Amino acid sequence: MKQILIAGAGHGGLVAAVHLANAGHRVRVVEKGKRADLGHDWHDWLEYAAFDGAGIPRPDASICLKGVAQGFRNPKATVMLRHSFNQKAVIMDRKELIAYLLKLAEEAGVALDFETEAVAPLLCGSAVEGLIVRQNGALLELHSDLLIDSAGLYSPVRTKLPASFGIPNTINPRSVFHVWRAYYENTTGERRDPPYIIDFFHNNRPGIDWSITESDYVDILVGKFSQAGELTEDEVDAAVAAYRAECPCLGSKIVRGGSFEDIPISRMLPMIVADGYAAVGDSAGMTVPLNGSGIILSMNAGKILADTVNAIDGACTKKALWPYEYEYFMRHGKDLVMIDIIKTLFTYVKGADIDYLMEKKILTNELLHVGNGPLNLTAEYFLNLLTTGLPLLKLVPAAAKCFKTLPFISRVCNAIPKDYDEESVKKWVKRYQAL
């Protein structure tokens, strides 16, 4: 039986907590927020298969909504890439989802400490042996056999690990997305076709916006790539006004949300384990880089991590935890590297370049929906990419690196060592970071 500490009540951390507690380990989750405040004040898409893959019961259908048809639109609005969710797709309230996972954790015997802030990892040489927390104004040291970092994009655990651990503690601005999201009243009950429209470089702003028309509300998200600066209230107002001009049912009253948030849009970090430490979810870079979706990935990672820990007979060393990183990367992480490179390209280009990418079918439906399953790109796709992408190199010099790495992506990703060896892993990490 091991003492497991989990910093942050994230989706992946809570899934891991359920399985570890059910296996007989002592599991404790420390979360800085109040229980009632957890979860973004909005909905997100996922599939029932996410619960199956995470090895936890499906929630009652009464707290799930059906997925709606979706379309991706280029800045000139000349291309609409339509996608219909399958019958198993659902939309869940983020607060309902976190509440559901917390309930499962409690039923499994997990100790939940709210309003307890993770301050820093508790270190002993090259190993993590616990967590320093602030509770009721006092600093406390909590010891563990394993600390699971589920504390999000700006995790106070990961960001304070020594450089010698090899785990990045800073996030490239090109992997952060500033967003504002609110639900407005739908004054007429009208629903557009498709109801869910995602716009690239809407209003000539480097980022991604969307509008979702439901019969009783219109969900508006305004997003900006971090390297282009902070998202301002004036930019939000301009984007909402543009949507209102094309969607008269969009009222002026906000019925829910209306907050600014930062979302990671990154590939998996090159190292997510150390002696006594494992990262999961946003803290490990487990998102679809082009849209920031990470719930399904995080929940699956939580199950893989728990399975790895349950199989460890002895200390939770980096070597013992490596199967978690390897298994997650091979199942999910490697398919997202291509998307991360395309996303990085997005952060350099202009609206006219996005028009080119979509009109020339370089940016496809399959790429935009990666994360739902394996990415199977054909030889014809790569031929089209290389031939039609060449003119873009003259327009966007930064695109050269993106295209230069294409032939090596699969080779590098599949070269990740299955068994942990210090030198082999270091060499692979260097190659992975160069992509």
C-alpha positions, 0 to 999 in steps of 0.5 A, a space after each residue: 500500500 502506497 501513500 499517494 498525494 494528488 495536487 489539484 482536482 483535475 479530471 486525470 488526477 481524480 480518475 487516477 485517485 479512484 483507481 488507486 484508492 480502489 486498489 487499496 492505496 491511501 489517496 489524498 487530493 489537495 485542491 486550493 479551490 472551494 468544492 462548489 467553485 470547481 470546474 469551468 462555468 461552461 460545457 464541453 464535448 466528450 464521448 461516453 467512450 471517455 468514461 469507458 476508456 477511463 474505466 469508470 461508470 458512465 454518468 446518468 444521461 440526465 446530466 448530459 446533452 447531445 453533441 451538435 453538428 459542427 463546422 470550421 470556417 476560414 477567415 474569408 468564410 469560403 470554406 466550411 468543414 462540417 462534422 457531425 458528432 456520432 450518437 455517442 457524443 455528449 456535452 457535459 457541464 464542466 461543473 457537473 463532470 467534476 462533481 461526478 468525479 469527486 463523488 466517485 473519488 469519495 465513494 472509493 475512499 479518497 480523502 479530499 482537502 479543499 481550500 488547501 493550496 499546493 505551494 511547492 514540491 517537497 524534495 529530497 535530492 533528485 526525488 519528490 517525497 511530498 508536497 508543501 501546502 498552505 492550509 488555514 494560513 499555515 505551511 504544512 509538509 505532506 509526505 508521499 510515495 508518489 505525488 501526482 501533479 494534476 494542478 493545471 497549466 501553471 502548476 506550482 509543482 511542475 514549475 518549481 521542479 529543478 531543471 535537473 529533473 528534465 521536466 519543462 517548468 515554463 510554457 512556450 507562449 505559443 502553447 497558451 491560448 487566452 479565451 473569454 467565454 459567455 452564454 448569451 440569451 437567444 432572443 428568438 430560439 433560432 438555431 443556425 446550420 450548423 449550430 456550432 461554428 468555429 472561426 479561425 482568425 475571426 475579426 482579423 485577430 490571431 486566434 480562434 472564436 466560436 458561436 454555438 446557437 442553442 434554442 435558449 442560449 448562444 455560446 460565444 468563445 473569443 480566443 487569442 494566441 498568447 504570443 500575440 498579447 493579452 486578450 482585451 475587453 475591446 477585442 471581446 466586444 468587437 467579436 461579439 458585435 460581429 457575431 451579433 451582426 450575422 446572428 440576430 438571435 444573439 441577445 445582450 444579456 449574459 446568462 452564464 459565464 463571462 470570464 477570461 481563462 488561459 487554456 494550454 494548446 500543447 503536445 505532451 511534454 517530453 518528460 512527465 515522470 521523475 522519482 516520486 512524481 508523475 504529471 497528468 492532464 494540463 500539467 503534462 501538456 495533454 491537450 489537442 493542440 489546435 483546440 485545447 480539448 483535454 478532458 478525454 485525454 486526461 481521463 484516459 491518462 489517469 487510468 494508465 497512470 493508476 494501472 502503472 502504479 498498481 503494477 509497481 512492486 517497490 518505490 515509484 522511481 522514474 524507471 518504474 513510472 516510465 511505462 505510464 509515459 510510454 503507454 500514454 504517448 503511444 496511445 494518444 500523444 504521438 498522434 498530436 505532434 503533427 497537430 502541435 506543429 500545425 498549431 505552431 504554424 498558425 501562430 506565425 501566419 495571417 488570416 490570408 494564410 489560413 484561407 490558403 491552408 483550408 482552400 488547398 485542403 492542407 487543414 482537413 476535418 481529420 486533422 481538426 478532430 484528432 484526439 477522438 482516435 488514431 490519426 491516419 494520414 494517407 500518402 496522398 495527404 502528405 503529397 498534397 501537403 508538400 506540393 501545395 505547401 511550398 508557396 506558403 514557405 515564401 509567404 511565411 519563413 517560419 513555416 520552413 521549420 514546420 515543413 522541414 520536420 514533417 518527414 521525421 515526425 513518425 520516425 521520432 515518435 515511434 522511437 520512444 524507448 519502451 524500457 527506461 534507460 537514462 541515456 536512451 531517454 535523454 537522446 529521445 527527448 532531445 530529438 522530440 524537442 527538436 520537432 
